[in-house]
Amino acid sequence: MVDFGENTAQGEFWNSKPGQAWVRFDEAMNERLSNVTEHLMKAVEPLSFNSVLDLGCGTGALSARLTQDYGPSLRLLGSDISQIMLERAQEKNKENHNVTFRQGDAQIDDFGGERFDLVISRFGSMFFDDPIKAFSNIRQAMSKGGTLVFACWAPYKENEFFYLPRDFLREYGDETSKPEARAAGPFAFCDKEYLNEILSASGYKNIKIDEVKTTLATSDTPEQNANLLMKVGFGARVIRDLNLDEAQISQIKEQYMAHAIERQKDGMISYDALIYLVTAKA
């Protein structure tokens, strides 16, 4: 049995079908999240750093981008609880000899005893059972005066990629509640006051939480986009939970395709998004 530290629920989740789906749609999801990546890269431009912890690195896209922009002198560790996603990250970064990856629960992991000038995360920081313990532990792995930079989701109803696919499922019996703020998951930190309390209690200083409006956009065809929505995101989670027959699944896909055609413009399908861009000092 794999040891997921103190975060067993998230470990099991991201090492099963959801993690497999993210690997399958790796390139497609990284295209959709590319605008967020650019906001993160802009945030770190003024900083001076030689060592980086990519927290919740997933399939390693941000790790690859950092190495591309900052070169072989940068030392980077990618940390994630999902072995499935880390295998993809290692494959993607196999030519980057200054990059290593480590599976573990960031609430308790010592990150190999290393210290980091920069801790960065693209949507990998919201899945802790005990966020104060996690961020306190992460701070202990940072250099004195090191910087924490991460992107997390603002409220659910501000993010079309999550709520629109679920809207089509109401007729099939989707009675599940909206994602809970403060509960481990994508919207754990959608309450800015709560997020500030977490970071303050974890010992961080100079905390700044900026709201950033952006889009998740893709050049996928409507059918490709529908295939992804059937497997990734909250709509996909509901589809997994409902006892649907093949005809219903086919109908949902047709609805997703029709909706994508309606919002497609100049070859791009876009979803409005609101994120928090967070910075703090150790």
Secondary structure, DSSP 8 states (H G I E B T S, - for coil): ----TT-HHHHHHHTSHHHHHHHHTHHHHHHHTHHHHHHHHHHHTT---SEEEEET-TTSHHHHHHHHHH-TT-EEEEEES-HHHHHHHHHHTTT-TTEEEEE--TTT--GGG--EEEEEEES-SS--SSHHHHHHHHHHTEEEEEEEEEEEE--GGG-HHHHHHHHTTGGGT-------TTSSSTTTT-SHHHHHHHHHHTT-EEEEEEEEEEEEEE---HHHHHHHHTTSSHHHHHHHHS---HHHHHHHHHHHHHHHHHHEETTEEEEEEEEEEEEEE-
